Amino acid sequence: MAGRRTPGAADSRCPACTAPILRQWVGRVAALHVTADLTPIDPAREHEHRAPNRLTWCLLTGPWRPPELRWRCWSRTCGHQIVTEHRCPPADPTTLF
């Protein structure tokens, strides 16, 4: 008999840009493997961060729980921090021409 799968989160740094990220499966049936920035965004400016292939997530934290990503509540009073999927910033050009 298989054991119950836990959401499991890996709090680490991006290997390319060293930004703090959180990797976790979000959902139960058709789960998505999400890599999210740990820097919260302002909910009023959330539309600037969203794109067709870049979602935003609720980040649940607390003194007795590990950080956990959940589908966005879309309630203005949910009280959770809002984070977005990680994208590395553009790299500086390294060629001279």
Order of alpha helices (4+ residues) and beta strands (2+ residues): beta-beta-beta-beta-beta-beta
